[in-house]
């Protein structure tokens, strides 16, 4: 038994396609040839008629099946992305031999299980484990795994998983814990899960196995996808079924729920499937992201695992751009929904959230899409600001709530600040002067300024949902307000040398301190000024710092009318969001 095999999967697949083309030629020629032979009768000049053609067709067909079988096995026993020749030792020399062995092993397993059902003892269960041990070294063969599971059937398959849990993991009632899952992976459930992955991914299981998803207990399904890398299609079918079940659908709703943790673990290993779930099943994916789900599972590790799965699916460059962006929209709509418990909910704040931190870390490539959506709301008559599809359907109010949810974690808020700063640096608004003599230059400045102002607007709006101390709140608001001013100054305030740069930075720090004091005094009721007057004063501080710095650095000063225009522009882009932020916090 067994065979050492070397095969080039790409070359073999090409040969399979060529043989398929040959089969098509033979199939198309056969009816005409048979008709011609029948018409010619005894005068037919050929020797064997269509028999050689039939033999050739079957030779191609059987060769294709054998090559497909070999390709499936080599790809499973040699998990690599390399091209060219792959080698490995196959457990069987043919698919027929694999199928016969699977039937014998299935019979032995069934007999051992029946014996165990009579005695329910340690020795009787050891007999089941011994029978299942025959699967080792064989389950990478799709013909073997397919025939084995077909012979066992879904009911016996589930019983084997359940009896192991009852025998080896008593008391684990809502999904396997990490320690138990590790033991299961090294025992018979791991072998059964790998056999299922081999058979299902190669299309060797019937409809009754797909129906099993609808009826199998949650812990069996979650263990199945966590113990072995299943196909993305099967994983998503399991997920959509589990995530639509009632939270109390099992018999032990008060126990820690490891089922969703194990599902998230499976998605951590399969980011492509997770992207597809986010895009194609936003409602079900929203259950995984729901604040109540996260806090009520009783499994703190779930949030960390889900954060890693989200990072794999959403990080810059992961998968196709359009799929990744559509997955982002599902996340934003879920976390930033109107009645989301991520912000202002009674279950506590997300002040220490790995999910917030990883989303803030990965968000940079989509900031422009969010900013454009807000910019269109701010200035609907300015052309060429609209985000392209599918971002044009995203509500900026939802985006603001989403950012506010992330900002409840102080580290995520700092990361968002840096991401916003990097975004404005990338736009380089200072490339164009607001009073450029050319029409093009002025228009270009307005469009870039609208986008930077819009992002500031979103961050200000989001800050109303963040639960910071007054000092943190004042510091972040001042930082948000200075982001566009800082990068305007990069163009208009060229500096030479470390000293000059330090002086410029100190100037920004000084004006930030002034802004913080204004905000803090307002929050602490140390001033009679209203939120509206404080907002106007903060905008004035922005423009006055810019004008003063121009003069101090020997640049051409803004005229009075230019200063007024700059002030009006800045106020128009951020004033409403700033006023709302101050009123909500101060009120």
SULHUJO-V230288 format. One record per backbone hydrogen bond with DSSP energy under -0.5 kcal/mol. CO is the residue of the C=O (numbers start at 1). NH is the residue of the N-H. Records with the same first field share a line. If there is no record, write none. Layout:
# SULHUJO-V230288
CO: NH ; NH
This chain:
# SULHUJO-V230288
3: 5 ; 90
5: 88
7: 9 ; 86
8: 12
9: 13
10: 14
11: 15
12: 16
13: 17
14: 18
15: 19
16: 20
17: 21
18: 22
19: 23
20: 24
21: 25
22: 26
23: 27
24: 28
25: 29
26: 30
27: 31
28: 32
29: 33
30: 34
31: 35
32: 36
33: 37
34: 38
35: 39
36: 40
37: 41
40: 43
41: 44
48: 51
50: 54
51: 55
52: 56
53: 57
54: 58
55: 59
56: 60
57: 61
58: 62
59: 63
60: 64
61: 65
62: 66
63: 67
64: 68
65: 69
66: 70
67: 71
68: 72
69: 73
70: 74
71: 75
72: 76
73: 76 ; 77
74: 78
78: 80
84: 9
86: 7
88: 5 ; 90
90: 3
94: 98
95: 99
96: 100
97: 101
98: 102
99: 103
100: 104
101: 105
102: 106
103: 107
104: 108
105: 109
106: 110
107: 111
108: 112
109: 113
110: 114
111: 115
112: 116
113: 117
114: 118
115: 118 ; 119
116: 120
121: 125
122: 126
123: 127
124: 128
125: 129
126: 130
127: 131
128: 132
129: 133
131: 134
132: 135
133: 136
135: 138 ; 139
138: 141
140: 142
141: 145
142: 146
143: 147
144: 148
145: 149
146: 150
147: 151
148: 152
149: 153
152: 156
153: 157
154: 158
155: 159
156: 160
157: 161
158: 162
159: 163
160: 164
161: 165
162: 166
163: 167
164: 168 ; 169
165: 169
169: 172
171: 173
174: 258 ; 259
175: 174
177: 181
178: 182
179: 183
180: 184
181: 185
182: 186
184: 187 ; 190
187: 190 ; 191
188: 192
189: 193
190: 194
191: 195
192: 196
193: 197
194: 198
195: 199
196: 200
197: 201
198: 202
199: 204
200: 203
206: 209 ; 210
207: 211
208: 212
210: 213
211: 214 ; 215
212: 215 ; 216
217: 221
218: 222
219: 223
220: 224
221: 225
222: 226
223: 227
224: 228
228: 230
231: 235
232: 236
233: 237
234: 238
235: 239
236: 240
237: 241
238: 242
239: 243
241: 244 ; 245
242: 245
246: 249
252: 255
256: 258
258: 262
259: 263
260: 264
261: 265
262: 266
263: 267
264: 268
265: 269
266: 270
270: 274
271: 275
272: 276
273: 277
274: 278
275: 279
276: 280
277: 281
281: 285
282: 286
283: 287
284: 287 ; 288
285: 289
286: 290
287: 290
290: 294
291: 295
292: 296
293: 297
297: 257
299: 302
300: 303 ; 304
301: 305
302: 306
303: 307
304: 308
305: 309
306: 310
307: 311
308: 312
309: 313
310: 314
311: 315
315: 318
317: 319
320: 324
321: 325
322: 326
323: 327
324: 328
325: 329
326: 330
327: 331
328: 332
329: 333
330: 334
331: 335
332: 336
334: 337
337: 340
340: 343
341: 345
345: 348
349: 351
350: 353
351: 410
352: 354
353: 357
354: 358
355: 359
356: 360
357: 361
358: 362
359: 363
363: 366 ; 367
364: 367
366: 370
367: 371
368: 372
369: 373
370: 374
371: 375
372: 376
373: 377
374: 378
375: 379
379: 382
381: 383
382: 385
388: 391 ; 392
390: 393
391: 394
395: 398 ; 399
396: 400
397: 401
398: 402
399: 403
400: 404
401: 405
402: 406
403: 407
404: 408
405: 408
406: 409
408: 410
409: 413
410: 414
411: 415
412: 416
413: 417
414: 418
415: 419
416: 420
417: 421
418: 422
419: 423
420: 424
421: 425
422: 426
423: 427
424: 428 ; 429
428: 431
429: 432
433: 436
438: 442
439: 443
440: 444
441: 445
442: 446
443: 447
444: 448
445: 449
446: 450
447: 451
448: 452
449: 453
450: 454
451: 455
452: 456
453: 457
454: 458
455: 459
456: 460
457: 461
458: 462
459: 463
460: 464
461: 464
462: 465 ; 466
466: 468
469: 473
470: 474
471: 475
472: 476
473: 477
474: 478
475: 479
476: 480
477: 481
478: 482
479: 483
480: 483 ; 484
481: 485
482: 486
483: 487
484: 488
485: 489
486: 490
487: 491
488: 491 ; 492
489: 493
496: 500
497: 501
498: 502
499: 503
500: 504
501: 505
502: 506
503: 507
504: 508
505: 509
506: 510
507: 511
508: 512
509: 513
510: 514
511: 515
512: 516
513: 517
514: 518
515: 519
516: 520
517: 521
518: 522
519: 523
520: 524
521: 526 ; 527
522: 525
530: 534
531: 535
532: 536
533: 537
534: 538
535: 539
536: 540
537: 541
538: 542
539: 543
540: 544
541: 545
542: 546
543: 547
544: 548
545: 549
546: 550
547: 551
548: 552
549: 553
550: 555
551: 554
559: 563
560: 564
561: 565
562: 566
563: 567
564: 568
565: 569
566: 570
567: 571
568: 572
569: 573
570: 574
571: 575
574: 578
575: 579
576: 580
577: 581
578: 582
579: 583
580: 584
581: 585
582: 586
583: 587
